[in-house]
Amino acid sequence: MEPLETETLESLRHRLRKFAEERDWDQFHSPKNLSMALIAEAAELVEHFQWLTEAQSQRLPAAKLAEVEAELADIFIYLIRAADKLDIDLMQAAARKMEINEIKYPAKMVRGSAKKYTEY
């Protein structure tokens, strides 16, 4: 097994695929089901921040930070599995999306503003 520190997105995708195949879980990993699992994990992440102030959310105790890390990992795993099932290259998709965002949100126009691109 490849050490986690040197694992690439592509090798992780293959590792997750193998993990699911070995357990006969691929039958459950439809894009619909993976999307639902992803949003459920995102909701679990949000629970850790519910009722915290902005300052508290930036200074989580070690135990809470470990729980948040696990939720982020679950989200990442489901995201990679969904992209794999749909044959989407996440790195290419993110690069394309950043190009779009750079056009929609030019730094000179939006610096320091949280407005949506349709509001300026």
Sequence and secondary structure as in RCSB ss.txt:
>XXXX:A:sequence
MEPLETETLESLRHRLRKFAEERDWDQFHSPKNLSMALIAEAAELVEHFQWLTEAQSQRLPAAKLAEVEAELADI
FIYLIRAADKLDIDLMQAAARKMEINEIKYPAKMVRGSAKKYTEY
>XXXX:A:secstr
   GGG  HHHHHHHHHHHHHHTT GGG  HHHHHHHHHHHHHHHHHHHTT  HHHHHS  HHHHHHHHHHHHHH
HHHHHHHHHHTT  HHHHHHHHHHHHHHHS HHHHTT    GGG 
